């Protein structure tokens, strides 16, 4: 019998709240060694996923915005342009302090059910260039399957 998602998924899933600060999220990344988490509401209802990549993407947007604002508000009669480095960094830091997980997460995650075949899971991970798939049953998060889980299954000789 072919293995399916529920055979290799992680059932104990570290998830985060949409209201968690980015500083607390980073601590969770460091403490767990993970690079992404499902974002859940009450009843373990999946709202999205968040990864370090999402934070880097948001940081790039915030940097562009801060640089634009800095140049926009520059007094063009002034002999010196604004001190972009320090001002921009300060603006980015101030804006990031107010952000929460819900501000950076992917809101429409790709999910699978527990009976999805490993071949199909691998194809989704490769085609979508993602590293984790939340496993959902009846709207609730029941597990997560990562690219590492698939590689471990192969390394352990479970695929035959």
LINQUIZI-V702476 format. One line per field, one symbol per residue. phi: phi as a letter, one per 30 degrees, with the letter a starting at -180 (. if undefined). A space follows every 50 residues. Layout:
phi = ???
//
This chain:
phi = .ddbeddbdddccdbbddcdddddddddeddciccabdcbceiiddclbb bdeddddddddddddddddddddddddddcdddeedddddddedddeddb eddbdddbddbbcdcdddddddddeddchbbbbdcbbhicdclbbcdddd ddddddidcj
//
